[in-house]
Amino acid sequence: MTQVEWAAFSAFREAFRRQAESWNRDFAAELAPLQRRAAERDTPPYPLETPVVYNAALDEVRAEDAVRLIIVGDNPGKDEQRAHNRRYLVGQAGKLGDGFFRARPELGIDYRRDAVILNKTPVHSAKTAHLRAVIRDGSPAVRRLVQESQLFMAEQTARLHHALCGSGCMLWLVGYAELKPHGIFSEYRDALLRAYERGAASAWSRVLVFQHFSQNRFSVDLKGFCGGTVPADGTLAQRLFELGTRHKAKIFEHTAR
């Protein structure tokens, strides 16, 4: 990273760390029972250790690293909130994402070295859909937390991407369904667009939208878009850009401006 890019990344990382620690300190006692109760419907018991999760992998990024891709997932799941992890996309979905890039070296991206992984909110739930129950059953303060965390992450992520896009950094929003109107992350979607329009417009063309890696939806969608076979040559990057742009247009076409 250049000095300017490193300064921007360091500022983002510190702001995110402080905010996540503050939310965890203030809301963990109230969040944890809600998160456990939401998971009871369809998830085996698991140790709930971190109700609000900062991505500790960010602490391993150094000034000499090149951030070529920002991947924005949904929210931390069971594996991500474990105390020995506290990292994003380390469960099955993360393994699928890692495998996609490993199998396609022509993209020139090491998933764990060249990509920064963020989420639309750091508030944990075993499954993303469980956030609806957390919001529904929580106090007004918890509902505001889920909303404010999305606004915070959208604004901070747009600012970071704008600082890094001069070196060619792309941003992938993975997780199509909950960005739609009335989706869990529709407020994130709206806040993200406002942030780009307000101060990061030059980076907007480098934002793409995809299906989530979870359950192999990303690869299935890409394969279908490519006519049944994902290209294994220099055309893959262009096909990804076309697919991500198509999804972006559909997701953001009804967003209020």
Secondary structure, 3 states (H helix, E strand, C coil): CCHHHHHHHHHHHHHHHHHHHHHHHHHHHHHHHHHHHHHCCCCCCCCCCCCECCCHHHHHCCCCCCCCEEEEECCCCCCCCCCCCCCCCCCHHHHHHHHHHHCCHHHCCCCCCCEEEEECCCECCCCHHHHHHHHHHCCHHHHHHHHHHHHHHHHHHHHHHHHHHHHCCEEEEECCHHHCCCCCCHHHHHHHHHHHHHHCHHHHHHEEEECCCHHHHHHHHHHHHCCCCCCCCCCHHHHHHHHHHHHHHHHHCCCCC
